Amino acid sequence: MYKIATVEDKVRVPPAKFGLPLKEAVKSSLEDRFEGITDRGLGIILAVTEVSEVGEGKILPGDGAIYYPVTFKALVYKPEMHEIVSGNVIDVTEFGVFIRIGPVDGMVHVSQIMDDFVSYDPKNFSFVGKETKNIIKEGDSVVSRIISVSLEKEYKIGLTLRQQGLGVPTWVSGKKARETRAIKPEKRGKRKR
């Protein structure tokens, strides 16, 4: 889930940035330090959007930089359990499918691809459903649900496509077409008077 978070911290502004206006120098230093890092509480910090407050700076002996206490706002992404996400298939391997969901990648294990027996097609780098003939391959857009989130040095996200409404959009339209063919129209007889 994307959020705007308010963060309080200290930032080091090096002498090379002293010629800039204070908020601009602080914002540049915050971008250098925080953008792209993963924080357990916040998630992945994507961008520093605004510097709200800058306190009085301090110079430490032996360091020509100034350290400022700051309050700033940042755009962050933190995957949430059971969140529905959309993305694109970026890789297909014999053990599952990798999907890019915003700034991170998630994995769909082969057991979570569909409610059908699936087989891996190594020539086409795809999975095919035995009964449904549904196919998932690199480049497909998909809708999935987050079923596990692990944060070590980076996020590891487990996804599923096995729930109703999830998967490749053509799977849903194909299912409706199969259901329509399965319903036989009722025979109507002539009414007796």
Secondary structure, 3 states (H helix, E strand, C coil): CEEEEEEEEEEEECHHHCCCCHHHHHHHHHHHHHCCCEECCCEEEEEEEEEEEECCCEECCCCCCEEEEEEEEEEEECCCCCCEEEEEEEEEECCEEEEEECCEEEEEEHHHCCCCCEEEECCCCEEEECCCCCEEECCCEEEEEEEEEEECCCEEEEEECCCCCCECHHHHHHHHHHHHHHCCCCCCCCCCC
